[in-house]
């Protein structure tokens, strides 16, 4: 959905909600519309920032790949470093079980 389609859809929802509420005073409705508009615009700005950051991260992985590093391994390292202690313990347990199974199947 494009930004223009999103805005049109939001305006349509606001219009329908106005009709449903049957508000006699436009003041309350205008405040609600202003608040909704502000919320939507803030979300749109943050989504745009997220896209920009995501593009930056992709560039860094491409740089790493260009320097001979394996992007999948780096992604895994980043994911592991972001884990808290309990998540790391659970991950290590799964890795240990995996290693045991692989040994049993003659894969190691």
Contact map, one row per residue, 1 for C-alpha under 8 A:
111011000000000000000000000000000000000000000000000000000000000000000000000000000000000000000000000000000000
111111000000000000000000000000000000000000000000000000000000000000000000000000000000000000000000000000000000
111111100000000000000000000000000000000000000000000000000000000000000000000000000000000000000000000000000000
011111110000000000000000000000000000000000000000000000000000000000000000000000000000000000000000000000000000
111111111000000000000000000000000000000000000000000000000000000000000000000000000000000000000000000000000000
111111111100000000000000000000000000000000000000000000000000000000000000000000000000000000000000000000000000
001111111110000000000000000000000000000000000000000000000000000000000000000000000000000000000000000000000000
000111111111000000000000000000000000000000000000000000000000000000000000000000000000000000000000000000000000
000011111111100000000000000000000000000000000000000000000000000000000000000000000000000000000000000000000000
000001111111110000000000000000000000000000000000000000000000000000000000000000000000000000000000000000000000
000000111111111000000000000000000000000000000000000000000000000000000000000000000000000000000000000000000000
000000011111111100000000000000000000000000000000000000000000000000000000000000000000000000000000000000000000
000000001111111110000000000000000000000000000000000000000000000000000000000000000000000000000000000000000000
000000000111111111000000000000001000000000000000000000000000000000000000000000000000000000000000000000000000
000000000011111111100000000000000000000000000000000000000000000000000000000000000000000000000000000000000000
000000000001111111110000000000000000000000000000000000000000000000000000000000000000000000000000000000000000
000000000000111111111000000000000000000000000000000000000000000000000000000000000000000000000000000000000000
000000000000011111111110000010000000000000000000000000000000000000000000000000000000000000000000000000000000
000000000000001111111110000000000000000000000000000000000000000000000000000000000000000000000000000000000000
000000000000000111111100000000000000000000000000000000000000000000000000000000000000000000000000000000000000
000000000000000011111110000000000000000000000000000000000000000000000000000000000000000000000000000000000000
000000000000000001111111000000000000000000000000000000000000000000000000000000000000000000000000000000000000
000000000000000001101111110010000000000000000000000000000000000000000000000000000000000000000000000000000000
000000000000000000000111110000000000000000000000000000000000000000000000000000000000000000000000000000000000
000000000000000000000011111110000000000000000000000000000000000000000000000000000000000000000000000000000000
000000000000000000000011111111000000000000000000000000000000000000000000000000000000000000000000000000000000
000000000000000000000000111111100000000000000000000000000000000000000000000000000000000000000000000000000000
000000000000000000000000111111110000000000000000000000000000000000000000000000000000000000000000000000000000
000000000000000001000010111111111000000000000000000000000000000000000000000000000000000000000000000000000000
000000000000000000000000011111111100000000000000000000000000000000000000000000000000000000000000000000000000
000000000000000000000000001111111110000000000000000000000000000000000000000000000000000000000000000000000000
000000000000000000000000000111111111000000000000000000000000000000000000000000000000000000000000000000000000
000000000000010000000000000011111111100000000000000000000000000000000000000000000000000000000000000000000000
000000000000000000000000000001111111110000000000000000000000000000000000000000000000000000000000000000000000
000000000000000000000000000000111111111000000000000000000000000000000000000000000000000000000000000000000000
000000000000000000000000000000011111111100000000000000000000000000000000000000000000000000000000000000000000
000000000000000000000000000000001111111110000000000000000000000000000000000000000000000000000000000000000000
000000000000000000000000000000000111111111000000000000000000000000000000000000000000000000000000000000000000
000000000000000000000000000000000011111111100000000000000000000000000000000000000000000000000000000000000000
000000000000000000000000000000000001111111110000000000000000000000000000000000000000000000000000000000000000
000000000000000000000000000000000000111111111000000000000000000000000000000000000000000000000000000000000000
000000000000000000000000000000000000011111111100000000000000000000000000000000000000000000000000000000000000
000000000000000000000000000000000000001111111110000000000000000000000000000000000000000000000000000000000000
000000000000000000000000000000000000000111111111000000000000000000000000000000000000000000000000000000000000
000000000000000000000000000000000000000011111111100000000000000000000000000000000000000000000000000000000000
000000000000000000000000000000000000000001111111110000000000000000000000000000000000000000000000000000000000
000000000000000000000000000000000000000000111111111000000000000000000000000000000000000000000000000000000000
000000000000000000000000000000000000000000011111111100000000000000000000000000000000000000000000000000000000
000000000000000000000000000000000000000000001111111110000000000000000000000000000000000000000000000000000000
000000000000000000000000000000000000000000000111111111000000000000000000000000000000000000000000000000000000
000000000000000000000000000000000000000000000011111111100000000000000000000000000000000000000000000000000000
000000000000000000000000000000000000000000000001111111110000000000000000000000000000000000000000000000000000
000000000000000000000000000000000000000000000000111111111000000000000000000000000000000000000000000000000000
000000000000000000000000000000000000000000000000011111111100000000000000000000000000000000000000000000000000
000000000000000000000000000000000000000000000000001111111110000000000000000000000000000000000000000000000000
000000000000000000000000000000000000000000000000000111111111000000000000000000000000000000000000000000000000
000000000000000000000000000000000000000000000000000011111111100000000000000000000000000000000000000000000000
000000000000000000000000000000000000000000000000000001111111110000000000000000000000000000000000000000000000
000000000000000000000000000000000000000000000000000000111111111000000000000000000000000000000000000000000000
000000000000000000000000000000000000000000000000000000011111111100000000000000000000000000000000000000000000
000000000000000000000000000000000000000000000000000000001111111110000010000000000000000000000000000000000000
000000000000000000000000000000000000000000000000000000000111111111000010000000000000000000000000000000000000
000000000000000000000000000000000000000000000000000000000011111111100000000000000000000000000000000000000000
000000000000000000000000000000000000000000000000000000000001111111111110000000000000000000000000000000000000
000000000000000000000000000000000000000000000000000000000000111111111110000000000000000000000000000000000000
000000000000000000000000000000000000000000000000000000000000011111111000000000000000000000000000000000000000
000000000000000000000000000000000000000000000000000000000000001111111000000000000000000000000000000000000000
000000000000000000000000000000000000000000000000000000000000000111111100000000000000000000000000000000000000
000000000000000000000000000000000000000000000000000000000000000111111110010000000000000000000000000000000000
000000000000000000000000000000000000000000000000000000000000000110011111110000000000000000000000000000000000
000000000000000000000000000000000000000000000000000000000000110110001111111000000000000000000000000000000000
000000000000000000000000000000000000000000000000000000000000000000000111111100000000000000000000000000000000
000000000000000000000000000000000000000000000000000000000000000000000111111110000000000000000000000000000000
000000000000000000000000000000000000000000000000000000000000000000001111111111000000000000000000000000000000
000000000000000000000000000000000000000000000000000000000000000000000011111111100000000000000000000000000000
000000000000000000000000000000000000000000000000000000000000000000000001111111110000000000000000000000000000
000000000000000000000000000000000000000000000000000000000000000000000000111111111000000000000000000000000000
000000000000000000000000000000000000000000000000000000000000000000000000011111111100000000000000000000000000
000000000000000000000000000000000000000000000000000000000000000000000000001111111110000000000000000000000000
000000000000000000000000000000000000000000000000000000000000000000000000000111111110000100000000000000000000
000000000000000000000000000000000000000000000000000000000000000000000000000011111110000000000000000000000000
000000000000000000000000000000000000000000000000000000000000000000000000000001111111000000000000000000000000
000000000000000000000000000000000000000000000000000000000000000000000000000000111111111100000000000000000000
000000000000000000000000000000000000000000000000000000000000000000000000000000000111111100000000000000000000
000000000000000000000000000000000000000000000000000000000000000000000000000000000011111110000000000000000000
000000000000000000000000000000000000000000000000000000000000000000000000000000000011111111000000000000000000
000000000000000000000000000000000000000000000000000000000000000000000000000000000011111111100000000000000000
000000000000000000000000000000000000000000000000000000000000000000000000000000010011111111110000000000000000
000000000000000000000000000000000000000000000000000000000000000000000000000000000000111111111000000000000000
000000000000000000000000000000000000000000000000000000000000000000000000000000000000011111111100000000000000
000000000000000000000000000000000000000000000000000000000000000000000000000000000000001111111110000000000000
000000000000000000000000000000000000000000000000000000000000000000000000000000000000000111111111000000000000
000000000000000000000000000000000000000000000000000000000000000000000000000000000000000011111111100000000000
000000000000000000000000000000000000000000000000000000000000000000000000000000000000000001111111110000000000
000000000000000000000000000000000000000000000000000000000000000000000000000000000000000000111111111000000000
000000000000000000000000000000000000000000000000000000000000000000000000000000000000000000011111111100000000
000000000000000000000000000000000000000000000000000000000000000000000000000000000000000000001111111110000000
000000000000000000000000000000000000000000000000000000000000000000000000000000000000000000000111111111000000
000000000000000000000000000000000000000000000000000000000000000000000000000000000000000000000011111111100001
000000000000000000000000000000000000000000000000000000000000000000000000000000000000000000000001111111110000
000000000000000000000000000000000000000000000000000000000000000000000000000000000000000000000000111111111000
000000000000000000000000000000000000000000000000000000000000000000000000000000000000000000000000011111111111
000000000000000000000000000000000000000000000000000000000000000000000000000000000000000000000000001111111111
000000000000000000000000000000000000000000000000000000000000000000000000000000000000000000000000000111111110
000000000000000000000000000000000000000000000000000000000000000000000000000000000000000000000000000011111110
000000000000000000000000000000000000000000000000000000000000000000000000000000000000000000000000000001111111
000000000000000000000000000000000000000000000000000000000000000000000000000000000000000000000000000001111111
000000000000000000000000000000000000000000000000000000000000000000000000000000000000000000000000001001100111
